[in-house]
């Protein structure tokens, strides 16, 4: 196997992304398309606490209903049967992460939420997981669906796999990914034959995500 440690994003990667960021941003009063967490953290009190409550409400509702992507359970079972260490790294709250894990009976060797800063795209979030797992950069893979996942991986010096919907064009930030996968069932195959999934150049027809994720 090419990698000993695989770190997964949650929203949009292991799960189908159901959080309506446009509605969330409207309720927060955030007009600019900028990262929600960083925007809230920079606000003065008591406004900051009020905005955190709004965000938590939306996240909690999503966690109670969000479905897993097809093949996630079998994929994780395959990795664990082969001795691969798995970690979950999410910008979501610990409570929401645990809700999703409990509902879908998911388990990981390490779980890191935004309640254990620093958060993605800060590479320290990945480096801390690597230290805990005694993993090397050369044997670590970050799997996600957004630029924050790729930026964190690049900063930590680890490989990244970008999940792109089966029939979707590659987004412009895909050039920063080491590999491209089209479904979660690709992950075990990537670990055995990474060359098959290497990100190639030439992103004709690419389009940016329509929202800035939280």
N, C-alpha and C positions, 0 to 999 in steps of 0.2 A: 504494500500500500504506500502511496506517495506521501500521505499525511497521517500523523499520529493524533492531531488535535483538530477538530472541526468546530468552529464557532458560528452559531446561527443568529441572525436577526429574527425577530418574531413577526411584527406586523408587516403583511405583504410578502413575507417569505415563508415562514411555517404556516401562517394563517392567511386567509383572504382578507385584504385590507378593507374593512367596512366603516372605519371612522370617516365621517364626512368633514373633511378639513375646511371646506368653504363655509359650512354652517358654523363650525367651531370658531373660525376666525371672525365671522360676523358677530357672534355672541361675545367674543373677547374684545371686539372693537379694534381688531388688528387689520388695517387696510393693506399694508405693504406685504408683499410675498416674501417673508423672512421666517426663519425657524421659530416655531412657537415657544419652545422651552427657553431658548436664549433670550427671547423678547420678554417673557414673563419674569425671568430671573433678574433682569435689569431694571424692573419697575420699583418704585418706592412703595413702602408700606403706607396704608393698609391695602393699597390697590393690588400689590403683588399677591397677597393671600386670597383676595377675592378672585383673581384670575386663576390661581391654582385650583380653587374650588370648582370653577366652571370646567376647567380641563379635566379634573378628576371625575366629574359627573359624566362627561362624554366618554372618557376612557372606560369607566366602570360599566356603562351601558354596552359599549362595544365588546368588552371582555365577556359579558354574559351571553352573547349571541354569535360571536365570530366563529366561523367554521375553519377547520384545518384545510390546507391544500391537499388535494388527492395524493396519496402515496407517502405522506409524511410519517405515519406510524411504521409502515414497512421499511422505509428508508432508515429511520433511527434504529430500529431493531437490527437491521443488517449491519450498520456501523458498529453497534455495541457487540454483536456476535463476533466481529472481527477484531475486537480489542481497541477500537478507535475511541479516544476520549471526546466527549461532546460537551459543548458549553452553549448557553443562551445569553446573548448580549442585547438588551433592549433599552430604548429610550423611554419605554413605558414605565409606569409606577410598579413597585414591587407587588402591591395588592392586585393590580390588573394582571401582571405576569402570573402570579400564583393562581388566580381565578382561571385563566386560560389553561394552565398546566393541569389543574385539578379536573376541569371539565373534560379535557381530552386525554387524561391519564398519561401525561408526558413527564419524562424525567431526564435530567442532564447531570453530568458530573459537577458542573459549575453553573450557577445562575447569577447574572448581574443585571440589575435594573438601574434606572436613573437615581434610585435611592442610595446607590453605591457609586458616587462620582469618582472620577470624571466620566462624562458620557460621550458617546460617539458624536462627532468625528474625532474627538481627542484620542490619539493612539494609545494613551496610557491605559484606556479601558481594555484594550487587547493585551497589552504588555503585562498587566496585572494578572489576567487569566493565564497567560503563558507561564508566568512565574509560579503561580499556584499549582499548575499542572506539570511543572518541570519540562515544558515543551520548548523546542527551538523554533526560531522564525522560519527556517527552511522546511519544517515539518508541520506548519500551522496553516490552516485555510479559513478564511472568513467568507461566509455565504450570506448574501443579502440582496435587496432589490433596489437600493437607492445609493446616491452619491455619498451619503454619510458613511455607509459601510465600506465603500471603496477608499475613501479618504483615510478612514481609521486604519484600514489594512495597509495602505501605502506608507502611512506614518510609522507604523509598527514594523515595517519591512517584511510583511507576510503576503502570501498569495491571496487573491480574492476571486470568488465566483459570483457573477451577477446573474440573478434570476430575471429573465425576460419572458413575458407571455408568449406562448407558442407561435402565434402568427403576427406578433408585434414587431415593428422596426426597432433596431437598437437605439437607445437614447444617446445623445452626444457624449454623456459621461461614461459610456461603455468603453471608451478608449482607455480608461484607467483600470479596467478589469483584467485580471490574468486569464480568466475563463468565462465563457457564457454557457449557462444552462437554461433549458426551456421548461423543465418541471423538476420537482424534488426527487423523482426517481432517478434523475441523472447523477445525483451526488455519489452513490457507491461506484458507478461506472467511471466517474471522473477520478476517483481515488485510485482506481486500477489502471486507467488509460487516460491520463490528463491531456496528452497531445490531441486527443479527439475533440477537446472542448476549448482549446486555446482561442483567445479572442483575436480575430483577424482585423486588419485595417479595412477601410472602405465602408463608411456608414451612410451610404446614400439613402435618402428618405427618412433619416432619423428625425424624431421630434421629441422635445422636452416633455417631461411629466407636466400635467396640467395644474398640479398643485405642489406647493412646498410642504413636505411632510413635517410632522412635529418632532 
